[in-house]
């Protein structure tokens, strides 16, 4: 997501973001926006794997699982 794993010569963050913004600002944007390194791999994986497995892999890869734990622990502290 941060462009750290992009191969040499791949899209820069700015170029990727501009492409995504352009796709989203279309009069009738696509339901799915696929851009960047290995986007086609995720498309194929989404056709072959159950959605829960893709979500699990994505949350682990992007560290969203850690963010979820932090936010939930803060919510518990606020309720006390």
C-alpha positions as CSV (number, residue, x, y, z in Angstrom):
1,X,0.0,0.0,0.0
2,X,2.9,2.4,0.7
3,X,4.7,1.4,-2.5
4,X,7.6,-0.2,-0.6
5,X,7.2,-3.5,-2.5
6,X,6.9,-2.1,-5.9
7,X,9.5,-3.3,-8.4
8,X,12.0,-0.8,-9.8
9,X,10.4,1.4,-12.4
10,X,6.9,0.8,-10.9
11,X,4.4,3.5,-10.2
12,X,5.2,6.2,-7.7
13,X,2.7,6.9,-4.9
14,X,1.6,10.1,-6.7
15,X,1.1,8.4,-10.0
16,X,-0.9,5.6,-8.4
17,X,-3.0,8.0,-6.4
18,X,-3.7,10.2,-9.5
19,X,-4.9,7.0,-11.4
20,X,-7.2,6.0,-8.5
21,X,-8.6,9.5,-8.2
22,X,-9.2,9.6,-12.0
23,X,-11.0,6.2,-11.9
24,X,-13.2,7.3,-8.9
25,X,-14.1,10.7,-10.5
26,X,-15.5,9.1,-13.7
27,X,-19.2,9.9,-14.3
28,X,-19.9,6.2,-13.7
29,X,-17.0,4.7,-11.7
30,X,-16.3,1.0,-11.7
31,X,-17.4,-1.0,-8.7
32,X,-13.8,-2.1,-8.2
33,X,-10.7,0.0,-8.7
34,X,-7.7,-2.2,-9.5
35,X,-4.4,-0.3,-9.8
36,X,-0.8,-0.9,-8.9
37,X,1.7,-3.7,-8.5
38,X,0.0,-7.1,-8.5
39,X,-3.5,-5.7,-8.8
40,X,-4.3,-8.4,-11.4
41,X,-3.2,-11.1,-8.9
42,X,-5.7,-9.8,-6.4
43,X,-8.4,-9.9,-9.0
44,X,-7.7,-13.5,-9.8
45,X,-7.4,-14.4,-6.1
46,X,-10.8,-12.7,-5.5
47,X,-12.3,-15.0,-8.1
48,X,-10.7,-18.2,-6.7
49,X,-10.7,-17.6,-2.9
50,X,-13.4,-17.1,-0.4
51,X,-13.9,-13.4,0.6
52,X,-13.2,-14.0,4.3
53,X,-9.7,-15.4,3.3
54,X,-8.9,-12.4,1.2
55,X,-10.0,-10.1,4.0
56,X,-7.9,-12.0,6.5
57,X,-4.8,-11.8,4.3
58,X,-5.4,-8.1,3.5
59,X,-5.8,-7.1,7.2
60,X,-2.6,-9.0,8.1
61,X,-0.6,-7.6,5.2
62,X,-1.6,-4.0,5.7
63,X,-1.4,-4.2,9.5
64,X,-5.1,-3.3,9.8
65,X,-5.5,-6.0,12.4
66,X,-3.0,-4.2,14.7
67,X,-4.9,-0.9,14.2
68,X,-8.2,-2.7,15.0
69,X,-6.7,-4.0,18.3
70,X,-5.5,-0.5,19.2
71,X,-8.8,1.2,18.5
72,X,-10.8,-1.5,20.4
73,X,-8.5,-1.3,23.4
74,X,-9.0,2.5,23.4
75,X,-12.7,2.1,23.2
76,X,-12.7,-0.3,26.2
77,X,-10.6,2.3,28.2
78,X,-13.1,5.0,27.4
79,X,-16.1,2.9,28.6
80,X,-14.4,2.3,32.0
